């Protein structure tokens, strides 16, 4: 029996070598394709957060009176983080009395994103000249007086909350912004 196999191999040596080469090349291409797909696809350890999922219409209704419009964006992944925005604006005829509630959230999709968020948060804080440190919300928070924005770093997320009259962000309400941030953080799905 072994002699028949040996004769077959000897008589078909070139064809066997050719097919083995084809199989090896196909395996190499498959491995390279898999590596390319793996390296070019974001690896989601954490699900991106949609801002309007953590600040619902019902939540906004506590701060915006009467009729209002809701604008939202789905999370957009860039690198190791995802960004989503949600805003509510009441329908006042007098634009100077229009109340705006806006929430932007940048959430980490993996551990690299968590480190990036913390670094970016600290850089933004260091670059801001008109800040007030805020305690009791998130891991760290500060309010920028010029832009009227509350920046909150909480676990794997960076929230930016604005609440006040749309015409003058310098007059935005810090106390209400903190309340809104706490409400949003409580609604963030953890893990």
C-alpha positions in Angstrom: 0.0 0.0 0.0 2.8 2.4 0.9 4.5 1.7 -2.4 1.3 2.7 -4.3 1.2 6.0 -2.4 4.9 6.5 -3.1 4.3 5.9 -6.8 1.3 8.2 -6.9 3.3 11.0 -5.1 6.2 10.5 -7.5 4.1 10.6 -10.6 2.0 13.6 -9.4 4.7 15.5 -7.6 4.4 18.7 -9.6 0.6 18.8 -9.3 0.7 18.1 -5.5 3.3 20.9 -5.0 1.2 23.2 -7.1 -2.0 22.6 -5.1 -0.1 22.8 -1.8 1.2 26.2 -2.9 -2.3 27.3 -3.8 -3.6 26.2 -0.4 -0.8 27.9 1.4 -1.3 31.2 -0.5 -5.0 31.0 0.1 -4.4 30.6 3.8 -2.0 33.5 3.9 -4.5 35.7 2.1 -7.3 34.7 4.5 -5.1 35.4 7.5 -4.0 38.8 6.1 -7.7 39.7 5.3 -8.7 38.7 8.9 -5.9 40.8 10.4 -6.8 43.8 8.2 -10.5 43.6 9.2 -9.6 43.2 12.9 -7.1 46.2 12.8 -9.5 48.5 10.9 -12.6 47.8 12.9 -13.2 49.7 16.2 -13.2 47.3 19.1 -16.2 48.1 21.3 -15.5 47.1 24.9 -18.2 49.6 26.0 -21.3 50.6 24.0 -21.4 54.2 22.8 -23.9 56.3 24.8 -26.7 58.3 23.1 -27.1 61.6 24.8 -31.0 61.5 24.5 -31.0 58.1 26.1 -29.6 59.5 29.3 -31.6 62.8 29.1 -35.1 61.9 28.0 -38.0 64.1 27.0 -39.6 63.5 30.4 -36.3 64.6 32.1 -36.1 67.7 29.9 -39.7 68.6 30.6 -38.7 69.3 34.2 -36.5 72.1 33.0 -38.1 73.3 29.8 -41.6 74.6 30.2 -44.3 74.5 27.5 -43.7 73.2 24.1 -40.1 72.5 23.0 -38.1 70.9 20.2 -35.6 68.1 20.6 -32.5 67.8 18.5 -30.3 64.8 18.8 -27.4 63.0 17.1 -26.6 59.4 17.2 -23.2 58.5 18.7 -20.4 59.1 16.2 -17.3 57.0 16.8 -13.9 58.7 16.2 -10.9 56.7 17.3 -11.5 55.3 20.8 -14.5 57.5 21.8 -18.0 58.2 20.6 -19.8 61.6 20.7 -23.5 62.3 20.9 -25.5 65.5 21.4 -29.0 66.2 22.6 -30.6 69.6 23.0 -34.1 70.9 24.0 -35.2 74.4 23.2 -38.6 75.8 24.2 -40.7 77.6 21.7 -40.8 81.1 23.0 -41.8 83.9 20.7 -39.3 86.2 22.4 -35.8 84.8 21.5 -34.3 86.5 24.6 -36.5 84.3 26.8 -35.8 81.1 25.0 -34.5 78.4 27.3 -31.9 75.9 26.0 -30.9 72.6 27.6 -28.0 71.0 25.8 -26.1 67.8 26.6 -23.0 66.5 24.8 -21.5 63.3 25.9 -18.2 61.8 24.8 -18.0 58.2 25.9 -15.1 55.7 25.7 -15.6 52.6 23.7 -12.5 50.9 25.1 -9.8 51.5 27.7 -7.7 53.6 25.4 -10.7 55.9 25.1 -11.0 56.1 28.8 -7.4 57.3 29.1 -8.0 59.7 26.1 -11.1 61.2 27.8 -9.3 61.9 31.0 -6.4 63.5 29.2 -8.6 65.6 27.0 -10.7 66.7 30.0 -7.6 67.8 31.9 -6.2 69.6 28.8 -9.5 71.5 28.4 -9.6 72.4 32.1 -5.9 73.6 32.0 -6.6 75.7 28.8 -9.7 77.4 30.3 -9.1 80.6 32.2 -12.5 81.3 33.6 -13.4 78.1 35.4 -15.1 77.3 38.7 -14.5 73.9 40.2 -17.7 72.0 41.0 -17.9 69.3 43.6 -20.5 66.6 44.2 -21.0 65.6 40.6 -19.1 62.9 38.7 -15.4 62.2 39.4 -14.4 65.8 38.6 -16.3 68.8 37.3 -15.8 72.5 36.4 -17.9 75.3 35.0 -16.7 77.7 32.3 -18.2 81.0 32.9 -17.7 82.5 29.4 -19.4 79.6 27.6 -21.8 78.7 30.4 -20.9 75.0 30.2 -20.5 72.5 32.9 -17.9 69.9 32.1 -18.2 66.6 34.1 -15.8 63.6 34.0 -17.7 60.6 35.2 -16.2 57.1 34.9 -15.8 56.5 31.1 -17.8 59.6 30.0 -17.3 63.3 29.6 -20.5 65.3 29.7 -20.9 68.9 28.8 -24.2 70.5 30.0 -25.6 73.9 29.2 -28.8 75.2 30.7 -30.1 78.8 30.4 -31.2 81.4 28.0 -29.8 80.7 24.5 -28.9 84.4 24.0 -26.5 84.7 26.9 -24.5 81.6 27.9 -22.6 83.6 30.5 -25.9 83.7 32.5 -26.4 79.9 32.4 -27.6 78.4 35.6 -24.8 76.4 37.4 -27.2 74.8 39.9 -29.6 73.5 37.3 -26.7 72.4 35.1 -25.4 70.3 38.0 -28.9 68.8 38.6 -29.1 67.9 34.9 -25.7 66.3 34.9 -26.5 64.2 38.0 -29.7 63.1 36.3 -27.9 62.2 33.1 -25.1 60.3 35.0 -27.7 58.3 36.9 -29.1 57.2 33.6 -25.8 56.0 32.1 -25.8 52.3 31.7 -22.7 51.0 33.5 -20.9 48.0 32.0 
